[in-house]
Amino acid sequence: MLPTYVRAVAVGEECGEFLALDLGGTNFRVLLITLEGECRSTMRSKIYRVPDYVQKGTGTALFDHIAACLAKFMQE
C-alpha cells in the first residue's frame, strides 16, 4: 500500500485554482478546478487527442505536445 500525505479532510472553505492533468493512451485531459469556498466549485476541462506519431515518438515529442495543449487551454 502506498502512503498518503493527506493531513486533513477538506471542510468546504478551501479556495484556489488547481490544474489537473490526465494522460491516457490516446487522450490528454486538462482540467482547471476553482474552489470558491462555501462548498462551491467550478470546473473547466478540455480533452486533446494524442496523435499516433506522438504516441510512438520520443519523450520530447510527448512533452512538446503536452506543452502545446496546455498553452491552448490557458489561452481559451
Residue pairs with C-beta under 8 A, 6 or more apart in sequence:
12 37
12 38
12 39
13 37
13 38
14 35
14 37
15 35
15 36
15 37
16 34
16 35
17 32
17 33
17 34
17 35
18 32
18 33
18 34
18 35
19 30
19 31
19 32
19 33
20 30
20 31
20 32
20 33
21 28
21 29
21 30
21 31
21 66
22 28
22 29
22 30
22 31
23 29
23 50
23 66
24 50
25 50
25 55
26 49
26 50
26 55
27 47
27 48
27 49
27 50
28 47
28 48
28 49
28 50
28 65
28 66
28 69
29 45
29 46
29 47
29 48
30 45
30 46
30 48
30 69
30 70
30 73
31 43
31 44
31 45
32 43
32 44
32 45
32 73
33 41
33 42
33 43
34 41
34 42
34 43
35 41
36 42
46 69
46 72
46 73
46 76
48 69
48 72
50 62
50 65
51 65
53 61
54 61
54 62
54 65
